[in-house]
């Protein structure tokens, strides 16, 4: 049973999803900040990978 690991992964995915939603709402409020989908995806992916490395 890797319950703790699963919970950590779930939290990580939730935080990741929230970050994408925040980026989307910022883009709505500030169209000049809006990135195209590919740029946003690569930005979020890089951030996500960096954070997973930090957490171990």
N, C-alpha and C positions, 0 to 999 in steps of 0.2 A: 504493500500500500504506500503510494507516494502522494498522500493527501496534501501535505504541506507544499510540495513542489507544484501540484496541480493548482492549488489556491494562488500561489505566487504567479503562475502563468495566467490565470484568469484575471487577477488584478492588473497584470501587465497589459493584457489585451484591452481591458476596460479603460485604463489610462490612455493607451494608444488611441482608442476610439474617441475618447473625449478630446484628445489633442487635435484630431482631424476635424471634429465638430467645431472646436474653437477657431481653428484656421478658417473653416468655411464661414463662420459667422463674422469673423474679422474681415474676410473678403467681401461679405455682403455690406458691411458698414463702411468699408474703405475700399472701393473698387480698385483704386490704384495699387493696393497691396495684393490684389488677387493674382495668384500664380496659376499657370495652366496646370491641368490635372497631372501631367507627367512630372513637372517640376515639384509640385506639392508632394506627390507620391515618393519621389526620390529623397526630398527633404525629410519627410516623416520617417522613411525607412532608415536613413542614415542616423537620425536622432534615436530611433528605436533600437538600432544595433548598438549605438554608443552606450545607451542606458543599460542594455542587457549585459554588455561587457562589464560595466561598472558594478552591477549588482552581483556579478560572479558568474 
